[in-house]
Amino acid sequence: MERRTYNITYFQRKKEKIVKISIYIILIFMSLPIILSYLWLILSSFSKGMKYGIIPTNLTLEHWRFLWESVEGYPNIWSVTFNTFLVAFLVMAFEVFVSSFAGYALSRFKFRGRVTIL
């Protein structure tokens, strides 16, 4: 009969695999409350009531009607969304423009404190 011998790298790989699997199990277990909270939030937005706190009873789109009809006293959601994206894009473009000049100055010019900043 042949005796099978294993080198240390086999056991190291096995140990690393067990450690990785353990880490993933811990991370999944820790993220479950967050995932379940979002699931409950989404389910409750599509129902009029919840049975036992997690099972939706009457599914409806009533809570989402502001997407296709105007609500009195509030602006249209699509114009507000467009304004938000427009402002975000303009701020981002300005920031990239200003940061490129700052990056050039930091990389090319020699001044006191340059090493600290970089």
Buried (B, 14 or more C-beta within 10 A) or exposed (E): EEEEEEEEEEEEEEEEEEEEEEEEEEEEEEEEEEEEEEEBEEBBEBBEEEEEEEEBEEEEEEEEEEEEEEEEEEEEBEEEEEEEEEEEEEEEEEEEEEEEEEEEEEEEEEEEEEEEEE
